């Protein structure tokens, strides 16, 4: 298998709710088109709400815009917080997106872990598991060819998706309940990092349910890579932007909820040691790939990183790394 290259566009900015975002969204579309032309495997984002950094709250809209600017790369949302949506409307939106992208779109169905997001969407946090089950059940029925009963009436959701029997998606999560849910629905399971005990549970539950499926998680967890000829200089100049994103993510930590990159960093120096985000020279990345590394995720707009520096990092990957592997 060749190198998997992913452009991550989670649209975090400086930690200021009043910050301007327009130029960054336009840059994201240009970067997505460039990455697609350059042979990237995937372009991804994920969903959060009420974030000081503006962390992407409308991933389906961004995915549709990117879909119109790309032709080959897979588009993915990792994760889409499905209990926050009306399930019929979500089925329609994803069906349209699946047709628009000719089957290139996929997502990880996530439960979410922040009660304030449920409150803002008018959803009951205490019922999140039941909401998730209901939404998944409705999505699968809505994408089928037959009408079905919904809230006391028979409905037939259209258009039907391009991908049959339904758009490709995983059930995500970091708990035994998530692994069992994926198996019960006969859907692929995607923990965000290596969690072998959950994968074993998922596979056992598949056997019990008499269903088939598989588990997938990223090789390097949630590690993000940036490229610069002098990593020390880059950390000194741009570490604060990276901190904008990682500090907010760390602030969402909840007791009893496991997440990748949980450890908060009190300084840029500590963040660098944690290796949640790495800044490498092109030569260093080429050496790692030569030693067996199989994926690279680049987030060129992380935390308000200046757009021109984001472009420079992206070009270093395309111009100085990919031609050498």
Steps between C-alpha positions, in 0.01 A plus 500: 500500500632845412524809715165638623499880488222696666426871510328585828279809491341538842510878458631593845612861533637719775312454827273800451127448435492834315786407263446532124497176302408586141849497346580173675195322359586617149858382554367162617317452170811594301713266712252216451508546123880508502521188717258318272703589191812385684364153565400521867309200627249688716379838623348496845339711768306446819209656682501714816277779622533816713877497466704813568721405205201462266564126472295383202129487599354433152709221347239395242495848348880511478509146358253601229708804407815288487314237298436760232871586481642146497469188288698214653581532872268340752316748723445398859360642822668350806262527680148619423296534821188335364275524812499880461315477167146434387552152350280551192669826411841345562413209270401746227811715539737204491318347201542825307866521602555138399352572157697822467830324570410178312560288807820668622344613828513304825472576869548367849177509698597643837309542825683810621624562852397859585161560663498864390485392135186299572346792687566737209332256259199449728591136564492310830853407603373224729335330199800516268533123459134460408522799265799343328324166454187673366695712254704208365186291456320780313799572276527139388126476432488837323777401259322178407271463200182434698275747684495457878297613798632805680317668788170350402512568127652321202786695340730443204812715522644624169734525324650160561876503546749432222669233713307178553374371730588823681778759532806354665544580867645370825369506853760678708571502870733404779265293719366147518154639423631648174662171397179309574292758314713465188468122511127509566442713189751297296708810432878551498649622828750787521663587832721811462813317614626149561262339752548124455270402785209681333579348162496155659164576661364629168608185316349278769171692484495466121513123541219508754286715270581283198629802308819599324709814530846633565678750722728780389703758690775736382852368537629812672183583693426870466857615432513796261807579290630836379814551294766769533872515415579599861264337754653695791426828327151383404414405857627834627296697244188289468471289814247743645260432213526126556432562870174676411354174375655255742423712806132524410480127430664424834252729676217272384637205698231320700547251781455144376516588129809377317620705205819513293754767594346548843807639672484881531816702435587800713748641249607475138808309608288243682261475205792427271618217726152343502522459120128560446612731222838445337699743291749315280736590221412344164811280531389371840159406366652326196721297734201399715303390195801304380504326840139390471277794588175463305294816562539875527231741620570868438293783654630817332246735665538373856412745774520813286836414342565772239358396166825554310688279748232234463543509124878472539466188715256345253732574207794344682306176527392506135819638345777366725368175650252326271725500191766315702295204618 
